[in-house]
């Protein structure tokens, strides 16, 4: 489970205080990460990794089909272009 709403507010407040104080966005992000639950960040990273792996597998799986479709379409497109007045 994620942090309680009060903990989230604390993390957001830490970020906004750092940025408002003129310490820069990077320090604000560091303050936000320190104030946030490490578990949440790990969960988001794992979820993102799963999505990336899934998209990659789908791209590899349909890559051959796309190549075949394009190879079949090229002569038809060329014929249509050549017969146009």
Secondary structure, 3 states (H helix, E strand, C coil): CCCCHHHHHHHHHHHHHHHHCCCCHHHHHHHHHHHCCHHHHHHHHHHHHHHHHHHHHHHHHHHHHHHHHHHHHHHHHHHHHHHCC
